[in-house]
Amino acid sequence: MADSNNLSTVSAEDAAKFGFNREEMYSSNLVGTVNPYDRHVFLRHKSYTDWAARVEEDLLPKLLSSALKSRKNDIPLKTLLTVIEGQQSDGDVLIFPEMIKYKGLMDSDVDGFVENVLVNGKPWASGVQETLTGSYLFVCAHGNRDKRCGVCGPVLIEKFKEEIELRGLKDQVFVNACSHIGGHKYAGNLIIFSRDSEGKIMGHWYGYVTPDDVPEMLDRHIAKGELIQHLWRGQMGASTEGSDKTDEQKLPNGKEVKKNEKHEESTAPKTNENAGGCCQVASGFTCCMTASSEVSESKKSEEITEVRGKTGLGKFTSWIESWEQHDVLTAAAVVGAVATVAVAYSYYRRSG
């Protein structure tokens, strides 16, 4: 049985340092750590155990990423690209929230695929569109990119498979390993695409997930469409109709997040930790966390400069007021005395 105390393929030292009991677990609030986007494209490519640290630099992922980037102004929806395990199905493409699949994308097909499907919203002329049913879970297990995901991801995948089989859901819930999606420090990281309580397909991101949370994920989120709020990071489509729901989310300490942007300024990672396997078309295989942090820091700098400017002006004004009240009479008396002496001296010169 896969659980937090049985990492059979991981050394005790690595389990303690990178596993579910590491010191950084639950150290950050999670809401707001996913930037808004509208569509998620997953490309099947090799086994996750064979992925290099930068799997996005392999030929097919790189070609697809480059095509997305070059056509970013033509693609109507903000799109992320993530590599998932493939093996016998390398080249298959899964697209959410459309819930469609195309098999066998090859290097020479990439431009036509992007043109047909992602730019024009039409079926791919060189492939057969299939409709996906059920719920899909993508668990980051990109160990060559970050050890935390490499330790936590495979354990979560095995636990999900075990619980899915116990519930008789093997034909309804599908689990896949995925490459880096941003936020190594939140491992275990996963994304769930399933219907919410209103029947809409949404992609919800979770962090700090442990094997003990797996039954609740299946019984509440997938079965009932309920969010597991203390592990919830954000969702696909939050910039549009999901924004109100995002603003209403509660932090683990129970305080409301009134503005998601404000929370991102304080909690979004400010290093390059989040760049990589999760791709925003605007910048290739780069998650938008880094750009968001740069904007936030710029705003903060402007605010600090403005406050300092106002503070300096206030001090100067206060000094002037104090000088006028305290010294103006003395200054006037000195000027008057000097003028009197000057007049007397002038009169003395004339009379002499």
C-alpha positions in Angstrom: 0.0 0.0 0.0 1.3 3.4 -0.9 1.3 5.9 2.0 3.4 8.6 3.5 5.3 6.1 5.7 6.0 3.6 2.9 8.2 5.2 0.3 9.8 1.8 -0.6 11.8 3.1 -3.6 13.1 6.2 -1.8 15.8 6.3 0.9 14.8 7.3 4.4 16.9 10.4 4.1 15.2 11.5 0.9 11.8 10.7 2.2 12.4 12.9 5.2 13.9 15.8 3.2 11.7 15.7 0.1 8.6 13.7 1.1 5.3 14.5 2.8 6.8 15.2 6.2 9.4 17.7 5.0 9.6 21.0 7.0 8.1 23.2 4.4 4.8 21.4 4.1 1.9 23.7 4.8 4.2 26.7 5.2 2.5 28.8 2.5 -1.1 29.7 1.7 -2.0 28.2 -1.6 -4.9 30.3 -3.0 -3.6 32.5 -5.8 -0.6 30.4 -6.8 -2.1 29.6 -10.2 -2.2 32.4 -12.8 -5.4 32.7 -14.9 -5.6 30.7 -18.1 -8.3 29.2 -20.3 -7.1 26.0 -21.9 -4.7 23.2 -21.1 -3.0 21.0 -23.7 -1.3 17.8 -22.6 1.2 16.0 -24.8 2.0 12.3 -24.2 5.7 11.8 -24.4 7.8 8.9 -23.0 7.8 7.5 -19.5 8.1 10.1 -16.7 11.0 8.2 -15.3 12.9 8.9 -18.6 12.2 12.6 -18.7 15.2 14.9 -18.6 15.1 17.9 -16.3 14.0 20.0 -19.3 11.7 17.5 -21.1 10.3 20.4 -23.0 13.5 20.5 -25.0 12.9 17.1 -26.6 12.0 17.4 -30.2 8.2 17.0 -30.3 7.5 19.0 -27.1 9.8 21.7 -28.4 8.2 21.9 -31.8 4.7 22.2 -30.3 5.8 24.8 -27.7 7.5 26.8 -30.5 4.4 26.7 -32.6 2.2 27.9 -29.7 4.6 30.7 -29.1 4.8 31.8 -32.7 1.0 31.8 -33.0 0.2 33.3 -29.6 -1.5 36.3 -31.1 -3.7 34.1 -33.3 -4.8 31.7 -30.5 -8.0 33.1 -28.9 -7.6 31.3 -25.6 -4.7 31.6 -23.1 -3.2 28.1 -23.4 -0.8 26.1 -21.2 1.1 23.1 -22.5 2.3 20.2 -20.2 4.0 17.0 -21.0 2.5 13.8 -19.6 3.6 10.2 -19.6 3.1 8.4 -22.9 5.1 5.3 -23.6 2.8 3.3 -26.0 0.8 6.4 -26.8 3.5 9.0 -27.5 2.2 11.9 -29.5 -1.4 11.7 -28.2 -2.8 15.2 -27.3 -5.5 15.8 -24.7 -7.2 19.2 -24.6 -9.3 20.7 -21.7 -11.9 22.0 -21.1 -13.0 20.8 -24.5 -12.4 17.2 -23.4 -11.0 16.0 -26.7 -8.2 13.8 -27.8 -6.1 13.3 -30.9 -3.8 10.4 -31.4 -0.3 10.2 -32.8 0.8 13.8 -33.4 4.2 13.7 -35.2 6.9 16.3 -35.8 5.6 17.2 -39.2 2.0 17.6 -38.1 2.6 20.3 -35.5 1.9 23.4 -37.5 -1.2 22.0 -39.1 -2.5 20.8 -35.8 -2.0 24.2 -34.1 -3.6 26.0 -37.1 -6.7 23.7 -37.2 -7.4 23.0 -33.6 -6.0 25.8 -31.4 -6.2 28.8 -33.8 -9.4 28.1 -35.7 -11.2 25.8 -33.2 -11.8 23.2 -35.9 -11.1 19.4 -35.9 -7.6 18.5 -37.0 -7.6 17.8 -40.7 -5.1 15.0 -40.4 -6.5 13.2 -37.3 -9.6 11.8 -35.8 -11.1 13.7 -32.9 -12.1 11.6 -29.9 -14.3 12.7 -27.0 -13.0 12.2 -23.5 -15.3 11.0 -20.7 -14.8 10.7 -17.0 -12.4 12.6 -14.8 -8.6 13.1 -15.4 -6.0 13.6 -12.7 -2.5 14.8 -13.6 0.1 14.4 -10.8 3.5 16.0 -11.1 6.1 13.3 -10.8 9.0 15.1 -12.6 11.8 13.8 -10.4 14.6 14.9 -12.7 13.3 18.5 -12.4 12.7 18.6 -8.7 13.3 15.9 -6.1 10.1 16.8 -4.1 7.9 16.0 -7.1 10.0 12.9 -7.8 9.4 11.6 -4.3 5.8 12.6 -3.7 4.3 12.2 -7.2 4.8 8.4 -7.8 3.4 7.6 -4.3 0.3 9.7 -5.0 -0.2 8.1 -8.3 -0.1 4.6 -6.8 -2.4 5.6 -4.0 -4.9 7.1 -6.5 -4.9 3.9 -8.6 -5.4 1.8 -5.5 -8.4 3.8 -4.2 -9.9 4.1 -7.7 -9.8 0.3 -8.0 -11.4 -0.2 -4.6 -14.2 2.1 -5.7 -14.7 0.4 -9.0 -13.8 3.6 -10.9 -11.1 2.3 -13.3 -13.2 3.2 -16.3 -14.3 6.6 -15.0 -11.2 8.2 -13.3 -7.8 8.3 -15.0 -4.5 9.2 -13.4 -1.4 10.3 -15.3 2.1 11.5 -14.3 2.8 15.0 -15.6 5.9 17.2 -15.9 6.5 20.3 -13.9 3.4 22.5 -13.5 4.9 25.2 -11.3 5.4 25.4 -7.5 7.8 22.6 -6.6 7.6 23.6 -3.0 3.9 22.7 -3.0 4.5 19.0 -3.8 2.4 16.9 -4.0 1.0 18.9 -6.9 -1.9 17.7 -9.0 -4.6 19.0 -11.4 -8.1 17.5 -11.6 -10.3 17.9 -14.6 -13.8 16.8 -13.8 -17.4 18.2 -13.8 -18.2 20.6 -11.0 -21.5 20.8 -9.2 -22.9 22.8 -12.1 -21.7 20.2 -14.7 -18.9 22.4 -16.1 -15.5 21.0 -16.8 -13.0 22.8 -14.7 -9.3 22.3 -14.0 -8.6 22.6 -10.3 -5.0 22.7 -9.0 -4.1 21.3 -5.6 -0.9 21.4 -3.5 0.5 19.8 -0.4 -1.5 16.7 -1.3 -0.6 13.6 0.7 -1.8 10.0 0.3 -4.1 10.6 3.2 -6.0 13.2 1.1 -6.6 10.8 -1.8 -9.9 9.3 -0.5 -11.3 12.8 0.1 -10.2 13.9 -3.4 -12.2 11.0 -4.9 -15.2 11.1 -2.6 -15.7 14.9 -2.4 -14.1 16.6 -5.4 -14.7 14.0 -8.1 -17.9 12.4 -6.8 -19.6 15.6 -5.5 -17.8 18.5 -7.3 -16.7 19.9 -3.9 -13.5 21.8 -3.5 -10.9 20.7 -0.8 -10.3 24.2 0.2 -7.3 23.9 2.4 -5.3 22.3 -0.5 -6.8 24.4 -3.3 -4.3 26.5 -5.4 -6.6 27.8 -8.1 -8.3 26.8 -11.3 -8.4 27.0 -15.1 -10.6 29.8 -16.3 -10.4 31.8 -13.1 -9.9 35.0 -15.1 -13.4 34.8 -16.5 -16.5 33.2 -15.1 -14.4 31.5 -12.3 -13.1 34.8 -10.9 -16.0 35.3 -8.5 -15.5 31.8 -7.0 -11.8 32.5 -6.7 -12.4 35.7 -4.8 -14.7 33.9 -2.4 -12.1 31.2 -1.5 -11.0 30.9 2.2 -7.4 30.7 3.2 -6.4 27.9 5.6 -6.6 30.4 8.5 -10.2 31.3 7.6 -9.5 34.8 6.3 -11.1 35.8 3.0 -9.0 36.6 -0.1 -10.7 39.8 -1.2 -8.5 40.3 -4.2 -6.6 37.5 -5.8 -4.0 39.9 -7.2 -3.1 41.1 -3.7 -2.6 37.5 -2.5 -0.4 36.7 -5.4 1.9 39.6 -4.5 2.5 38.1 -1.1 2.5 34.4 -1.8 3.5 33.8 -5.4 7.1 32.4 -5.6 9.6 35.0 -6.7 12.3 32.7 -8.1 12.6 30.8 -11.3 11.3 27.8 -9.5 8.1 27.8 -11.4 9.5 28.2 -15.0 9.3 25.0 -17.1 7.1 22.1 -18.0 3.9 24.1 -17.7 3.9 26.4 -20.7 2.2 29.7 -21.4 2.0 30.4 -25.1 3.2 33.9 -24.5 6.6 32.7 -23.4 7.2 29.1 -24.4 7.5 26.6 -21.6 7.4 29.2 -18.9 4.7 29.4 -16.2 3.4 32.9 -15.6 4.3 33.0 -11.9 7.6 34.7 -12.6 6.1 37.4 -14.8 3.3 37.9 -12.2 5.9 38.4 -9.5 7.8 41.0 -11.6 4.7 43.0 -12.1 3.9 42.8 -8.4 7.4 43.9 -7.4 7.2 46.9 -9.9 3.9 48.0 -8.4 5.3 47.6 -4.9 8.3 49.7 -5.9 6.1 52.5 -7.2 3.9 52.4 -4.1 7.0 52.6 -1.9 8.4 55.5 -3.9 5.1 57.3 -3.7 4.8 56.9 0.0 8.3 58.0 0.6 7.8 61.0 -1.6 4.7 62.0 0.4 6.5 61.4 3.6 9.4 63.7 2.6 7.0 66.4 1.5 5.1 66.1 4.7 8.3 66.6 6.7 9.3 69.7 4.6 5.9 71.2 5.0 5.9 70.6 8.7 9.3 72.2 9.0 8.1 75.3 7.1 5.0 75.6 9.3 7.1 75.3 12.4 9.6 77.9 11.1 6.8 80.4 10.3 5.2 80.1 13.6 8.3 80.2 15.8 10.8 82.3 14.0 9.0 84.8 11.7 8.7 87.5 14.4 12.3 87.2 15.4 13.4 87.4 11.8 11.3 90.4 11.2 12.8 92.1 14.3 16.3 91.4 13.1 15.6 92.8 9.7 14.0 95.9 11.3 17.0 96.5 13.5 19.4 96.3 10.6 17.3 98.7 8.6 17.3 101.2 11.5 21.1 101.1 11.9 21.5 101.6 8.1 19.2 104.6 8.1 21.0 106.1 11.2 24.4 105.5 9.6 23.3 107.2 6.4 22.0 110.2 8.3 25.3 110.5 10.2 27.3 110.5 7.0 25.2 113.2 5.5 25.3 115.4 8.6 29.1 115.0 8.9 
